[in-house]
Amino acid sequence: MKFELGRCLLQERLVEYGITVEDLMKALQYKRERIFDYIENKRMMPLAVAISVADTVGCTVNELYELTAIDMTGRKT
């Protein structure tokens, strides 16, 4: 099944797991602007970044974005 990425849920995951943007910045050595680009949907996380973020936060990669399933006919399910 194919999936379409929707809105980034990083801010929600940070709140849920009690992690601040500053904590994430320090742990991954990313600039504040880059993290906010992801949070504000200005930039999509590359897979390697999403894996690192998910591991640091304590969630799965799938929990970082809204996902819409698309069936074989191209319809959203």
N, CA, C and O atoms as a Tripos MOL2 file, in Angstrom:
@<TRIPOS>MOLECULE
protein
  308   307    77     0     0
PROTEIN
NO_CHARGES

@<TRIPOS>ATOM
      1 N           0.8450   -1.1760    0.0000 N.3       1 MET1
      2 CA          0.0000    0.0000    0.0000 C.3       1 MET1
      3 C           0.8890    1.2370    0.0000 C.2       1 MET1
      4 O           1.9500    1.2590    0.6240 O.2       1 MET1
      5 N           0.4480    2.2400   -0.6940 N.am      2 LYS2
      6 CA          1.1780    3.4990   -0.7970 C.3       2 LYS2
      7 C           0.6490    4.4630    0.2680 C.2       2 LYS2
      8 O          -0.5340    4.4450    0.6060 O.2       2 LYS2
      9 N           1.5390    5.2980    0.7860 N.am      3 PHE3
     10 CA          1.1450    6.2870    1.7880 C.3       3 PHE3
     11 C           1.5480    7.6790    1.3360 C.2       3 PHE3
     12 O           2.5650    7.8630    0.6680 O.2       3 PHE3
     13 N           0.7440    8.6420    1.7070 N.am      4 GLU4
     14 CA          1.0190   10.0510    1.4430 C.3       4 GLU4
     15 C           1.3140   10.7080    2.7880 C.2       4 GLU4
     16 O           0.5620   10.5410    3.7490 O.2       4 GLU4
     17 N           2.4120   11.4560    2.8470 N.am      5 LEU5
     18 CA          2.7530   12.1530    4.0870 C.3       5 LEU5
     19 C           1.9290   13.4210    4.2090 C.2       5 LEU5
     20 O           1.7730   14.1810    3.2540 O.2       5 LEU5
     21 N           1.4120   13.6280    5.3970 N.am      6 GLY6
     22 CA          0.6630   14.8460    5.6870 C.3       6 GLY6
     23 C           1.4890   15.7570    6.5800 C.2       6 GLY6
     24 O           2.6990   15.9010    6.4070 O.2       6 GLY6
     25 N           0.8150   16.3560    7.5210 N.am      7 ARG7
     26 CA          1.4090   17.3180    8.4380 C.3       7 ARG7
     27 C           2.4160   16.6470    9.3650 C.2       7 ARG7
     28 O           2.2150   15.5120    9.7990 O.2       7 ARG7
     29 N           3.5000   17.3570    9.6650 N.am      8 CYS8
     30 CA          4.5040   16.8690   10.6100 C.3       8 CYS8
     31 C           3.9300   16.9300   12.0200 C.2       8 CYS8
     32 O           3.3110   17.9220   12.4060 O.2       8 CYS8
     33 N           4.1410   15.8630   12.7810 N.am      9 LEU9
     34 CA          3.6220   15.7600   14.1480 C.3       9 LEU9
     35 C           4.7300   15.8450   15.1940 C.2       9 LEU9
     36 O           4.5400   15.4430   16.3410 O.2       9 LEU9
     37 N           5.8870   16.3700   14.7930 N.am     10 LEU10
     38 CA          7.0290   16.4220   15.7130 C.3      10 LEU10
     39 C           6.7080   17.2090   16.9750 C.2      10 LEU10
     40 O           7.0500   16.7650   18.0710 O.2      10 LEU10
     41 N           6.0640   18.3590   16.8530 N.am     11 GLN11
     42 CA          5.7460   19.1590   18.0390 C.3      11 GLN11
     43 C           4.8870   18.3630   19.0210 C.2      11 GLN11
     44 O           5.1160   18.4010   20.2300 O.2      11 GLN11
     45 N           3.8980   17.6450   18.4920 N.am     12 GLU12
     46 CA          3.0390   16.8350   19.3400 C.3      12 GLU12
     47 C           3.8250   15.7210   20.0320 C.2      12 GLU12
     48 O           3.6010   15.4480   21.2120 O.2      12 GLU12
     49 N           4.7350   15.0810   19.3130 N.am     13 ARG13
     50 CA          5.5430   14.0130   19.9060 C.3      13 ARG13
     51 C           6.4590   14.5720   20.9820 C.2      13 ARG13
     52 O           6.6340   13.9370   22.0210 O.2      13 ARG13
     53 N           7.0470   15.7410   20.7660 N.am     14 LEU14
     54 CA          7.9210   16.3450   21.7780 C.3      14 LEU14
     55 C           7.1460   16.5910   23.0630 C.2      14 LEU14
     56 O           7.6240   16.2750   24.1530 O.2      14 LEU14
     57 N           5.9530   17.1530   22.9370 N.am     15 VAL15
     58 CA          5.1140   17.4090   24.1100 C.3      15 VAL15
     59 C           4.7390   16.0890   24.7890 C.2      15 VAL15
     60 O           4.8300   15.9560   26.0090 O.2      15 VAL15
     61 N           4.3190   15.1240   23.9790 N.am     16 GLU16
     62 CA          3.8950   13.8250   24.5060 C.3      16 GLU16
     63 C           4.9910   13.1270   25.3010 C.2      16 GLU16
     64 O           4.7120   12.4910   26.3170 O.2      16 GLU16
     65 N           6.2370   13.2440   24.8450 N.am     17 TYR17
     66 CA          7.3460   12.5570   25.4910 C.3      17 TYR17
     67 C           8.1590   13.4590   26.4310 C.2      17 TYR17
     68 O           9.1790   13.0360   26.9760 O.2      17 TYR17
     69 N           7.7010   14.6960   26.6140 N.am     18 GLY18
     70 CA          8.3480   15.6000   27.5650 C.3      18 GLY18
     71 C           9.7400   16.0510   27.1500 C.2      18 GLY18
     72 O          10.6280   16.1990   27.9890 O.2      18 GLY18
     73 N           9.9270   16.2700   25.8520 N.am     19 ILE19
     74 CA         11.2240   16.6830   25.3230 C.3      19 ILE19
     75 C          11.0800   18.0760   24.7300 C.2      19 ILE19
     76 O          10.0880   18.3670   24.0610 O.2      19 ILE19
     77 N          12.0530   18.9320   24.9670 N.am     20 THR20
     78 CA         12.0170   20.2720   24.3950 C.3      20 THR20
     79 C          12.7700   20.2890   23.0630 C.2      20 THR20
     80 O          13.5560   19.3930   22.7530 O.2      20 THR20
     81 N          12.5010   21.3310   22.2980 N.am     21 VAL21
     82 CA         13.2310   21.5160   21.0420 C.3      21 VAL21
     83 C          14.7210   21.6340   21.3460 C.2      21 VAL21
     84 O          15.5530   21.1200   20.5990 O.2      21 VAL21
     85 N          15.0550   22.3070   22.4370 N.am     22 GLU22
     86 CA         16.4580   22.4660   22.8170 C.3      22 GLU22
     87 C          17.1040   21.1160   23.1260 C.2      22 GLU22
     88 O          18.2510   20.8740   22.7500 O.2      22 GLU22
     89 N          16.3680   20.2410   23.8100 N.am     23 ASP23
     90 CA         16.8800   18.8910   24.0910 C.3      23 ASP23
     91 C          17.1830   18.1530   22.7880 C.2      23 ASP23
     92 O          18.2260   17.5140   22.6500 O.2      23 ASP23
     93 N          16.2640   18.2490   21.8440 N.am     24 LEU24
     94 CA         16.4360   17.5770   20.5520 C.3      24 LEU24
     95 C          17.6120   18.1640   19.7850 C.2      24 LEU24
     96 O          18.3920   17.4340   19.1730 O.2      24 LEU24
     97 N          17.7330   19.4880   19.8230 N.am     25 MET25
     98 CA         18.8520   20.1640   19.1530 C.3      25 MET25
     99 C          20.1830   19.6580   19.6860 C.2      25 MET25
    100 O          21.0840   19.3220   18.9170 O.2      25 MET25
    101 N          20.2970   19.6070   20.9940 N.am     26 LYS26
    102 CA         21.5570   19.1790   21.6200 C.3      26 LYS26
    103 C          21.8530   17.7190   21.3260 C.2      26 LYS26
    104 O          22.9870   17.3650   21.0060 O.2      26 LYS26
    105 N          20.8360   16.8670   21.4330 N.am     27 ALA27
    106 CA         21.0410   15.4340   21.2380 C.3      27 ALA27
    107 C          21.4790   15.1070   19.8130 C.2      27 ALA27
    108 O          22.3140   14.2270   19.5990 O.2      27 ALA27
    109 N          20.9100   15.8210   18.8400 N.am     28 LEU28
    110 CA         21.1910   15.5100   17.4380 C.3      28 LEU28
    111 C          22.1470   16.4920   16.7720 C.2      28 LEU28
    112 O          22.5630   16.2950   15.6310 O.2      28 LEU28
    113 N          22.4890   17.5510   17.5000 N.am     29 GLN29
    114 CA         23.3740   18.6000   16.9780 C.3      29 GLN29
    115 C          22.7990   19.2310   15.7030 C.2      29 GLN29
    116 O          23.5060   19.4360   14.7160 O.2      29 GLN29
    117 N          21.4940   19.5310   15.7550 N.am     30 TYR30
    118 CA         20.8130   20.2090   14.6510 C.3      30 TYR30
    119 C          20.5620   21.6490   15.0550 C.2      30 TYR30
    120 O          20.4070   21.9550   16.2370 O.2      30 TYR30
    121 N          20.5240   22.5230   14.0750 N.am     31 LYS31
    122 CA         20.2050   23.9210   14.3420 C.3      31 LYS31
    123 C          18.7170   24.0610   14.6430 C.2      31 LYS31
    124 O          17.8820   23.3170   14.1280 O.2      31 LYS31
    125 N          18.4190   25.0260   15.4840 N.am     32 ARG32
    126 CA         17.0310   25.3250   15.8700 C.3      32 ARG32
    127 C          16.1530   25.5610   14.6380 C.2      32 ARG32
    128 O          15.0240   25.0760   14.5690 O.2      32 ARG32
    129 N          16.6800   26.3030   13.6790 N.am     33 GLU33
    130 CA         15.9310   26.6420   12.4690 C.3      33 GLU33
    131 C          15.5190   25.3880   11.7020 C.2      33 GLU33
    132 O          14.4080   25.3160   11.1760 O.2      33 GLU33
    133 N          16.4060   24.4100   11.6390 N.am     34 ARG34
    134 CA         16.1120   23.1790   10.9130 C.3      34 ARG34
    135 C          14.9530   22.4310   11.5730 C.2      34 ARG34
    136 O          14.0420   21.9640   10.8890 O.2      34 ARG34
    137 N          14.9900   22.3180   12.8960 N.am     35 ILE35
    138 CA         13.9250   21.6180   13.6130 C.3      35 ILE35
    139 C          12.5960   22.3400   13.4250 C.2      35 ILE35
    140 O          11.5660   21.7000   13.2150 O.2      35 ILE35
    141 N          12.6120   23.6700   13.5000 N.am     36 PHE36
    142 CA         11.3730   24.4060   13.2980 C.3      36 PHE36
    143 C          10.8940   24.3370   11.8530 C.2      36 PHE36
    144 O           9.6920   24.4290   11.6050 O.2      36 PHE36
    145 N          11.7940   24.1790   10.9020 N.am     37 ASP37
    146 CA         11.3750   23.9500    9.5130 C.3      37 ASP37
    147 C          10.5620   22.6640    9.4200 C.2      37 ASP37
    148 O           9.5700   22.6160    8.6920 O.2      37 ASP37
    149 N          10.9620   21.6320   10.1380 N.am     38 TYR38
    150 CA         10.2060   20.3790   10.1460 C.3      38 TYR38
    151 C           8.8710   20.5700   10.8520 C.2      38 TYR38
    152 O           7.8290   20.1710   10.3320 O.2      38 TYR38
    153 N           8.8980   21.1770   12.0300 N.am     39 ILE39
    154 CA          7.6800   21.3860   12.8180 C.3      39 ILE39
    155 C           6.6640   22.2100   12.0400 C.2      39 ILE39
    156 O           5.4690   21.9170   12.0800 O.2      39 ILE39
    157 N           7.1260   23.2350   11.3320 N.am     40 GLU40
    158 CA          6.2280   24.1390   10.6000 C.3      40 GLU40
    159 C           5.9570   23.6730    9.1690 C.2      40 GLU40
    160 O           5.3830   24.4190    8.3760 O.2      40 GLU40
    161 N           6.3620   22.4550    8.8360 N.am     41 ASN41
    162 CA          6.1180   21.8710    7.5150 C.3      41 ASN41
    163 C           6.7360   22.6610    6.3700 C.2      41 ASN41
    164 O           6.2160   22.6500    5.2540 O.2      41 ASN41
    165 N           7.8200   23.3320    6.6370 N.am     42 LYS42
    166 CA          8.5500   24.0420    5.5850 C.3      42 LYS42
    167 C           9.5190   23.1040    4.8810 C.2      42 LYS42
    168 O           9.9580   23.3650    3.7610 O.2      42 LYS42
    169 N           9.8420   22.0140    5.5530 N.am     43 ARG43
    170 CA         10.8060   21.0520    5.0230 C.3      43 ARG43
    171 C          10.3980   19.6600    5.5060 C.2      43 ARG43
    172 O           9.9750   19.4870    6.6490 O.2      43 ARG43
    173 N          10.5310   18.6720    4.6210 N.am     44 MET44
    174 CA         10.2300   17.2810    4.9610 C.3      44 MET44
    175 C          11.5100   16.6410    5.5070 C.2      44 MET44
    176 O          12.5950   16.8530    4.9640 O.2      44 MET44
    177 N          11.3800   15.8610    6.5760 N.am     45 MET45
    178 CA         12.5530   15.1860    7.1340 C.3      45 MET45
    179 C          13.0300   14.0900    6.1860 C.2      45 MET45
    180 O          12.2320   13.2560    5.7560 O.2      45 MET45
    181 N          14.3160   14.0800    5.8560 N.am     46 PRO46
    182 CA         14.8520   12.9210    5.1360 C.3      46 PRO46
    183 C          14.7420   11.6850    6.0450 C.2      46 PRO46
    184 O          14.6670   11.8130    7.2670 O.2      46 PRO46
    185 N          14.7330   10.5130    5.4470 N.am     47 LEU47
    186 CA         14.5420    9.2810    6.2160 C.3      47 LEU47
    187 C          15.5580    9.1320    7.3380 C.2      47 LEU47
    188 O          15.1860    8.7900    8.4610 O.2      47 LEU47
    189 N          16.8260    9.3800    7.0620 N.am     48 ALA48
    190 CA         17.8580    9.2280    8.0980 C.3      48 ALA48
    191 C          17.6050   10.1840    9.2690 C.2      48 ALA48
    192 O          17.8210    9.8180   10.4250 O.2      48 ALA48
    193 N          17.1550   11.3880    8.9800 N.am     49 VAL49
    194 CA         16.8400   12.3620   10.0300 C.3      49 VAL49
    195 C          15.6280   11.8800   10.8200 C.2      49 VAL49
    196 O          15.6330   11.9260   12.0500 O.2      49 VAL49
    197 N          14.5900   11.4160   10.1250 N.am     50 ALA50
    198 CA         13.3800   10.9330   10.7990 C.3      50 ALA50
    199 C          13.6990    9.7560   11.7270 C.2      50 ALA50
    200 O          13.1490    9.6620   12.8240 O.2      50 ALA50
    201 N          14.5760    8.8710   11.2900 N.am     51 ILE51
    202 CA         14.9770    7.7340   12.1340 C.3      51 ILE51
    203 C          15.6930    8.2410   13.3800 C.2      51 ILE51
    204 O          15.4150    7.7770   14.4860 O.2      51 ILE51
    205 N          16.6040    9.1800   13.2140 N.am     52 SER52
    206 CA         17.3380    9.7390   14.3590 C.3      52 SER52
    207 C          16.4120   10.4780   15.3140 C.2      52 SER52
    208 O          16.5250   10.3340   16.5320 O.2      52 SER52
    209 N          15.5000   11.2660   14.7640 N.am     53 VAL53
    210 CA         14.5450   12.0130   15.5900 C.3      53 VAL53
    211 C          13.6620   11.0370   16.3620 C.2      53 VAL53
    212 O          13.4890   11.1790   17.5720 O.2      53 VAL53
    213 N          13.1070   10.0540   15.6710 N.am     54 ALA54
    214 CA         12.2240    9.0850   16.3280 C.3      54 ALA54
    215 C          12.9510    8.3390   17.4410 C.2      54 ALA54
    216 O          12.3960    8.1390   18.5210 O.2      54 ALA54
    217 N          14.1740    7.9320   17.1870 N.am     55 ASP55
    218 CA         14.9520    7.2160   18.1970 C.3      55 ASP55
    219 C          15.2120    8.1070   19.4060 C.2      55 ASP55
    220 O          15.1270    7.6460   20.5440 O.2      55 ASP55
    221 N          15.5230    9.3610   19.1730 N.am     56 THR56
    222 CA         15.8100   10.3010   20.2610 C.3      56 THR56
    223 C          14.5590   10.6130   21.0700 C.2      56 THR56
    224 O          14.6060   10.6760   22.2980 O.2      56 THR56
    225 N          13.4440   10.8070   20.3780 N.am     57 VAL57
    226 CA         12.1890   11.1520   21.0500 C.3      57 VAL57
    227 C          11.5900    9.9410   21.7660 C.2      57 VAL57
    228 O          11.0140   10.0700   22.8460 O.2      57 VAL57
    229 N          11.7310    8.7620   21.1520 N.am     58 GLY58
    230 CA         11.1710    7.5560   21.7410 C.3      58 GLY58
    231 C           9.9010    7.0890   21.0580 C.2      58 GLY58
    232 O           9.1240    6.3230   21.6290 O.2      58 GLY58
    233 N           9.6900    7.5560   19.8250 N.am     59 CYS59
    234 CA          8.5090    7.1540   19.0650 C.3      59 CYS59
    235 C           8.9520    6.3970   17.8170 C.2      59 CYS59
    236 O          10.1430    6.1500   17.6280 O.2      59 CYS59
    237 N           8.0070    6.0320   16.9760 N.am     60 THR60
    238 CA          8.3480    5.4030   15.7080 C.3      60 THR60
    239 C           8.3930    6.4610   14.6150 C.2      60 THR60
    240 O           7.8500    7.5540   14.7800 O.2      60 THR60
    241 N           9.0300    6.1440   13.5140 N.am     61 VAL61
    242 CA          9.0910    7.0710   12.3760 C.3      61 VAL61
    243 C           7.6800    7.3870   11.8950 C.2      61 VAL61
    244 O           7.3910    8.5290   11.5400 O.2      61 VAL61
    245 N           6.8050    6.3970   11.8790 N.am     62 ASN62
    246 CA          5.4260    6.6090   11.4120 C.3      62 ASN62
    247 C           4.6600    7.6070   12.2640 C.2      62 ASN62
    248 O           3.6850    8.1970   11.7970 O.2      62 ASN62
    249 N           5.0830    7.8030   13.5010 N.am     63 GLU63
    250 CA          4.3890    8.7400   14.3860 C.3      63 GLU63
    251 C           4.8190   10.1910   14.1870 C.2      63 GLU63
    252 O           4.2900   11.0890   14.8430 O.2      63 GLU63
    253 N           5.7680   10.4260   13.2950 N.am     64 LEU64
    254 CA          6.2630   11.7860   13.0730 C.3      64 LEU64
    255 C           5.4660   12.5690   12.0320 C.2      64 LEU64
    256 O           5.6060   13.7890   11.9370 O.2      64 LEU64
    257 N           4.6370   11.8870   11.2560 N.am     65 TYR65
    258 CA          3.8310   12.5370   10.2230 C.3      65 TYR65
    259 C           2.4430   11.9300   10.1860 C.2      65 TYR65
    260 O           2.2560   10.7540   10.4980 O.2      65 TYR65
    261 N           1.4630   12.7500    9.7990 N.am     66 GLU66
    262 CA          0.1540   12.1990    9.4820 C.3      66 GLU66
    263 C           0.3360   11.3690    8.2200 C.2      66 GLU66
    264 O           1.0010   11.8020    7.2790 O.2      66 GLU66
    265 N          -0.2490   10.1840    8.1970 N.am     67 LEU67
    266 CA         -0.1260    9.3000    7.0430 C.3      67 LEU67
    267 C          -1.5140    9.0000    6.4860 C.2      67 LEU67
    268 O          -2.4380    8.6700    7.2290 O.2      67 LEU67
    269 N          -1.6430    9.1200    5.1750 N.am     68 THR68
    270 CA         -2.8820    8.7760    4.4990 C.3      68 THR68
    271 C          -2.5940    7.6040    3.5800 C.2      68 THR68
    272 O          -1.7280    7.6960    2.7100 O.2      68 THR68
    273 N          -3.3120    6.5030    3.7630 N.am     69 ALA69
    274 CA         -3.1420    5.3280    2.9110 C.3      69 ALA69
    275 C          -3.8530    5.5730    1.5870 C.2      69 ALA69
    276 O          -4.9400    6.1500    1.5430 O.2      69 ALA69
    277 N          -3.2190    5.1260    0.5170 N.am     70 ILE70
    278 CA         -3.7860    5.2430   -0.8190 C.3      70 ILE70
    279 C          -3.8690    3.8320   -1.3980 C.2      70 ILE70
    280 O          -2.8660    3.1230   -1.4870 O.2      70 ILE70
    281 N          -5.0790    3.4380   -1.7890 N.am     71 ASP71
    282 CA         -5.2350    2.0650   -2.2930 C.3      71 ASP71
    283 C          -4.7510    1.9440   -3.7380 C.2      71 ASP71
    284 O          -4.2680    2.9130   -4.3230 O.2      71 ASP71
    285 N          -4.8850    0.7600   -4.2980 N.am     72 MET72
    286 CA         -4.3680    0.4630   -5.6390 C.3      72 MET72
    287 C          -5.0200    1.2990   -6.7380 C.2      72 MET72
    288 O          -4.4490    1.4700   -7.8150 O.2      72 MET72
    289 N          -6.2170    1.8200   -6.4650 N.am     73 THR73
    290 CA         -6.9090    2.6210   -7.4800 C.3      73 THR73
    291 C          -6.5680    4.1040   -7.3570 C.2      73 THR73
    292 O          -7.0170    4.9230   -8.1580 O.2      73 THR73
    293 N          -5.7700    4.4360   -6.3470 N.am     74 GLY74
    294 CA         -5.3820    5.8260   -6.1340 C.3      74 GLY74
    295 C          -6.2820    6.5840   -5.1890 C.2      74 GLY74
    296 O          -6.1020    7.7850   -4.9860 O.2      74 GLY74
    297 N          -7.2640    5.8880   -4.5980 N.am     75 ARG75
    298 CA         -8.1670    6.5300   -3.6520 C.3      75 ARG75
    299 C          -7.5620    6.5410   -2.2580 C.2      75 ARG75
    300 O          -6.9350    5.5760   -1.8220 O.2      75 ARG75
    301 N          -7.7620    7.6460   -1.5770 N.am     76 LYS76
    302 CA         -7.3190    7.7390   -0.1830 C.3      76 LYS76
    303 C          -8.2680    6.9330    0.6800 C.2      76 LYS76
    304 O          -9.4870    6.9910    0.5220 O.2      76 LYS76
    305 N          -7.6720    6.1690    1.6100 N.am     77 THR77
    306 CA         -8.5200    5.3500    2.4890 C.3      77 THR77
    307 C          -8.4010    5.7990    3.9240 C.2      77 THR77
    308 O          -9.0420    5.2250    4.8050 O.2      77 THR77
@<TRIPOS>BOND
     1     1     2 1
     2     2     3 1
     3     3     4 2
     4     3     5 am
     5     5     6 1
     6     6     7 1
     7     7     8 2
     8     7     9 am
     9     9    10 1
    10    10    11 1
    11    11    12 2
    12    11    13 am
    13    13    14 1
    14    14    15 1
    15    15    16 2
    16    15    17 am
    17    17    18 1
    18    18    19 1
    19    19    20 2
    20    19    21 am
    21    21    22 1
    22    22    23 1
    23    23    24 2
    24    23    25 am
    25    25    26 1
    26    26    27 1
    27    27    28 2
    28    27    29 am
    29    29    30 1
    30    30    31 1
    31    31    32 2
    32    31    33 am
    33    33    34 1
    34    34    35 1
    35    35    36 2
    36    35    37 am
    37    37    38 1
    38    38    39 1
    39    39    40 2
    40    39    41 am
    41    41    42 1
    42    42    43 1
    43    43    44 2
    44    43    45 am
    45    45    46 1
    46    46    47 1
    47    47    48 2
    48    47    49 am
    49    49    50 1
    50    50    51 1
    51    51    52 2
    52    51    53 am
    53    53    54 1
    54    54    55 1
    55    55    56 2
    56    55    57 am
    57    57    58 1
    58    58    59 1
    59    59    60 2
    60    59    61 am
    61    61    62 1
    62    62    63 1
    63    63    64 2
    64    63    65 am
    65    65    66 1
    66    66    67 1
    67    67    68 2
    68    67    69 am
    69    69    70 1
    70    70    71 1
    71    71    72 2
    72    71    73 am
    73    73    74 1
    74    74    75 1
    75    75    76 2
    76    75    77 am
    77    77    78 1
    78    78    79 1
    79    79    80 2
    80    79    81 am
    81    81    82 1
    82    82    83 1
    83    83    84 2
    84    83    85 am
    85    85    86 1
    86    86    87 1
    87    87    88 2
    88    87    89 am
    89    89    90 1
    90    90    91 1
    91    91    92 2
    92    91    93 am
    93    93    94 1
    94    94    95 1
    95    95    96 2
    96    95    97 am
    97    97    98 1
    98    98    99 1
    99    99   100 2
   100    99   101 am
   101   101   102 1
   102   102   103 1
   103   103   104 2
   104   103   105 am
   105   105   106 1
   106   106   107 1
   107   107   108 2
   108   107   109 am
   109   109   110 1
   110   110   111 1
   111   111   112 2
   112   111   113 am
   113   113   114 1
   114   114   115 1
   115   115   116 2
   116   115   117 am
   117   117   118 1
   118   118   119 1
   119   119   120 2
   120   119   121 am
   121   121   122 1
   122   122   123 1
   123   123   124 2
   124   123   125 am
   125   125   126 1
   126   126   127 1
   127   127   128 2
   128   127   129 am
   129   129   130 1
   130   130   131 1
   131   131   132 2
   132   131   133 am
   133   133   134 1
   134   134   135 1
   135   135   136 2
   136   135   137 am
   137   137   138 1
   138   138   139 1
   139   139   140 2
   140   139   141 am
   141   141   142 1
   142   142   143 1
   143   143   144 2
   144   143   145 am
   145   145   146 1
   146   146   147 1
   147   147   148 2
   148   147   149 am
   149   149   150 1
   150   150   151 1
   151   151   152 2
   152   151   153 am
   153   153   154 1
   154   154   155 1
   155   155   156 2
   156   155   157 am
   157   157   158 1
   158   158   159 1
   159   159   160 2
   160   159   161 am
   161   161   162 1
   162   162   163 1
   163   163   164 2
   164   163   165 am
   165   165   166 1
   166   166   167 1
   167   167   168 2
   168   167   169 am
   169   169   170 1
   170   170   171 1
   171   171   172 2
   172   171   173 am
   173   173   174 1
   174   174   175 1
   175   175   176 2
   176   175   177 am
   177   177   178 1
   178   178   179 1
   179   179   180 2
   180   179   181 am
   181   181   182 1
   182   182   183 1
   183   183   184 2
   184   183   185 am
   185   185   186 1
   186   186   187 1
   187   187   188 2
   188   187   189 am
   189   189   190 1
   190   190   191 1
   191   191   192 2
   192   191   193 am
   193   193   194 1
   194   194   195 1
   195   195   196 2
   196   195   197 am
   197   197   198 1
   198   198   199 1
   199   199   200 2
   200   199   201 am
   201   201   202 1
   202   202   203 1
   203   203   204 2
   204   203   205 am
   205   205   206 1
   206   206   207 1
   207   207   208 2
   208   207   209 am
   209   209   210 1
   210   210   211 1
   211   211   212 2
   212   211   213 am
   213   213   214 1
   214   214   215 1
   215   215   216 2
   216   215   217 am
   217   217   218 1
   218   218   219 1
   219   219   220 2
   220   219   221 am
   221   221   222 1
   222   222   223 1
   223   223   224 2
   224   223   225 am
   225   225   226 1
   226   226   227 1
   227   227   228 2
   228   227   229 am
   229   229   230 1
   230   230   231 1
   231   231   232 2
   232   231   233 am
   233   233   234 1
   234   234   235 1
   235   235   236 2
   236   235   237 am
   237   237   238 1
   238   238   239 1
   239   239   240 2
   240   239   241 am
   241   241   242 1
   242   242   243 1
   243   243   244 2
   244   243   245 am
   245   245   246 1
   246   246   247 1
   247   247   248 2
   248   247   249 am
   249   249   250 1
   250   250   251 1
   251   251   252 2
   252   251   253 am
   253   253   254 1
   254   254   255 1
   255   255   256 2
   256   255   257 am
   257   257   258 1
   258   258   259 1
   259   259   260 2
   260   259   261 am
   261   261   262 1
   262   262   263 1
   263   263   264 2
   264   263   265 am
   265   265   266 1
   266   266   267 1
   267   267   268 2
   268   267   269 am
   269   269   270 1
   270   270   271 1
   271   271   272 2
   272   271   273 am
   273   273   274 1
   274   274   275 1
   275   275   276 2
   276   275   277 am
   277   277   278 1
   278   278   279 1
   279   279   280 2
   280   279   281 am
   281   281   282 1
   282   282   283 1
   283   283   284 2
   284   283   285 am
   285   285   286 1
   286   286   287 1
   287   287   288 2
   288   287   289 am
   289   289   290 1
   290   290   291 1
   291   291   292 2
   292   291   293 am
   293   293   294 1
   294   294   295 1
   295   295   296 2
   296   295   297 am
   297   297   298 1
   298   298   299 1
   299   299   300 2
   300   299   301 am
   301   301   302 1
   302   302   303 1
   303   303   304 2
   304   303   305 am
   305   305   306 1
   306   306   307 1
   307   307   308 2
@<TRIPOS>SUBSTRUCTURE
     1 MET1         2 RESIDUE 1 A MET
     2 LYS2         6 RESIDUE 1 A LYS
     3 PHE3        10 RESIDUE 1 A PHE
     4 GLU4        14 RESIDUE 1 A GLU
     5 LEU5        18 RESIDUE 1 A LEU
     6 GLY6        22 RESIDUE 1 A GLY
     7 ARG7        26 RESIDUE 1 A ARG
     8 CYS8        30 RESIDUE 1 A CYS
     9 LEU9        34 RESIDUE 1 A LEU
    10 LEU10       38 RESIDUE 1 A LEU
    11 GLN11       42 RESIDUE 1 A GLN
    12 GLU12       46 RESIDUE 1 A GLU
    13 ARG13       50 RESIDUE 1 A ARG
    14 LEU14       54 RESIDUE 1 A LEU
    15 VAL15       58 RESIDUE 1 A VAL
    16 GLU16       62 RESIDUE 1 A GLU
    17 TYR17       66 RESIDUE 1 A TYR
    18 GLY18       70 RESIDUE 1 A GLY
    19 ILE19       74 RESIDUE 1 A ILE
    20 THR20       78 RESIDUE 1 A THR
    21 VAL21       82 RESIDUE 1 A VAL
    22 GLU22       86 RESIDUE 1 A GLU
    23 ASP23       90 RESIDUE 1 A ASP
    24 LEU24       94 RESIDUE 1 A LEU
    25 MET25       98 RESIDUE 1 A MET
    26 LYS26      102 RESIDUE 1 A LYS
    27 ALA27      106 RESIDUE 1 A ALA
    28 LEU28      110 RESIDUE 1 A LEU
    29 GLN29      114 RESIDUE 1 A GLN
    30 TYR30      118 RESIDUE 1 A TYR
    31 LYS31      122 RESIDUE 1 A LYS
    32 ARG32      126 RESIDUE 1 A ARG
    33 GLU33      130 RESIDUE 1 A GLU
    34 ARG34      134 RESIDUE 1 A ARG
    35 ILE35      138 RESIDUE 1 A ILE
    36 PHE36      142 RESIDUE 1 A PHE
    37 ASP37      146 RESIDUE 1 A ASP
    38 TYR38      150 RESIDUE 1 A TYR
    39 ILE39      154 RESIDUE 1 A ILE
    40 GLU40      158 RESIDUE 1 A GLU
    41 ASN41      162 RESIDUE 1 A ASN
    42 LYS42      166 RESIDUE 1 A LYS
    43 ARG43      170 RESIDUE 1 A ARG
    44 MET44      174 RESIDUE 1 A MET
    45 MET45      178 RESIDUE 1 A MET
    46 PRO46      182 RESIDUE 1 A PRO
    47 LEU47      186 RESIDUE 1 A LEU
    48 ALA48      190 RESIDUE 1 A ALA
    49 VAL49      194 RESIDUE 1 A VAL
    50 ALA50      198 RESIDUE 1 A ALA
    51 ILE51      202 RESIDUE 1 A ILE
    52 SER52      206 RESIDUE 1 A SER
    53 VAL53      210 RESIDUE 1 A VAL
    54 ALA54      214 RESIDUE 1 A ALA
    55 ASP55      218 RESIDUE 1 A ASP
    56 THR56      222 RESIDUE 1 A THR
    57 VAL57      226 RESIDUE 1 A VAL
    58 GLY58      230 RESIDUE 1 A GLY
    59 CYS59      234 RESIDUE 1 A CYS
    60 THR60      238 RESIDUE 1 A THR
    61 VAL61      242 RESIDUE 1 A VAL
    62 ASN62      246 RESIDUE 1 A ASN
    63 GLU63      250 RESIDUE 1 A GLU
    64 LEU64      254 RESIDUE 1 A LEU
    65 TYR65      258 RESIDUE 1 A TYR
    66 GLU66      262 RESIDUE 1 A GLU
    67 LEU67      266 RESIDUE 1 A LEU
    68 THR68      270 RESIDUE 1 A THR
    69 ALA69      274 RESIDUE 1 A ALA
    70 ILE70      278 RESIDUE 1 A ILE
    71 ASP71      282 RESIDUE 1 A ASP
    72 MET72      286 RESIDUE 1 A MET
    73 THR73      290 RESIDUE 1 A THR
    74 GLY74      294 RESIDUE 1 A GLY
    75 ARG75      298 RESIDUE 1 A ARG
    76 LYS76      302 RESIDUE 1 A LYS
    77 THR77      306 RESIDUE 1 A THR
